[in-house]
Amino acid sequence: MALMITDECINCDVCEPECPNGAISQGEEIYVIDPNLCTECVGHYDTPQCVEVCPVECIHVSPDHKESKEQLQQKFLVITGQAG
C-alpha cells in the first residue's frame, strides 16, 4: 500500500529527504507522495521513514493504492533495478 499525506501537513520539510525512493515532493499546497514510487520503505527499512519523522502524523496508508508486502518488495526491486 502506498502512503499518502493528508491536508493536515504543515510543510515542515522533514519527510522529503527521508524517502529512499524519492517518492515525496512538494505539491501545490502540501507535500505529496507518488504511489508509483512509494514502497513504504520495504527493501530499505523496517518502517516507513516519513511516518517516523512526521511531527503531525499526517501520513497514512492510501485506500486507493492497496498493495501487499510482496507487491511492495517487487516494486522496490523494479525501482532499484534489481528485478529480473
N, C-alpha and C positions, 0 to 999 in steps of 0.2 A: 504494500500500500504506500503510495506516495504521500508525503506530508503536505500540508497547506498552512498558510499564515492567515490568520483572521484579521478583521479590521481593528482588533484591539492592539495591533502592532504600533509601537511608539517610535519606529525608525531609529533605534538606538545603534544600529550598525554592527552589533556583535555576532549575529548569526552568519552573515555572508562569508566572512573569512574562515569560518569553521567548517564549511561544507567541502568535503574532499572531492566531490564531483562537479563543483561549480554550478549547482542547480539553483542557488539563491541569487536573486538580483533585485535591484531597486525597481519597483513598479511605478505607476503614475502617482500613487498616494502612499503605498506601503510596500514592504518587501514582498516578493512573490517567489514561489518555488516551481520550477519546471518539472512536471511529473515524469517527463521522459528521461530526466537525469537523476531524479531522487531515488535512492535505494535505501532510504532510512539508515544510511551508513553501513548497511550489510556489506561485508567484504573488507571494510575499513576498521570499524569499531563495533563494540557490543551494543551501544545505544546511539540514537541519533544525536549528534553533537550540537545541532542547532537548538534542540529541545533542552539540552543540558545547560546552555548558556543564556537562554531567553529569560529576561527578568520579569516578563509579564505573562508568561505561559500562554502565548497566543499561537503556538504551533501545534497542530493536531493532525490526525490521520484524515486524509481526504476521502469522503464517502464516494467520490466519483472515480477513484483510482485504486480499487481493491486488488492487491497482489499478495501472493503467499511469500514466505521467506525464500522458497526455492525460486520463484519468479524474480524476486529482488536480487538473489545471488546471480542468476543468469544475466540480468540487466547489468550488474556490476561487472561481470566478465566481458560483456559486449563493450561497455563504456571504456574499460581499461585495456581493451584489445587482447584479452586473454581467451576469448571464446573461440571455439573451433575444434 
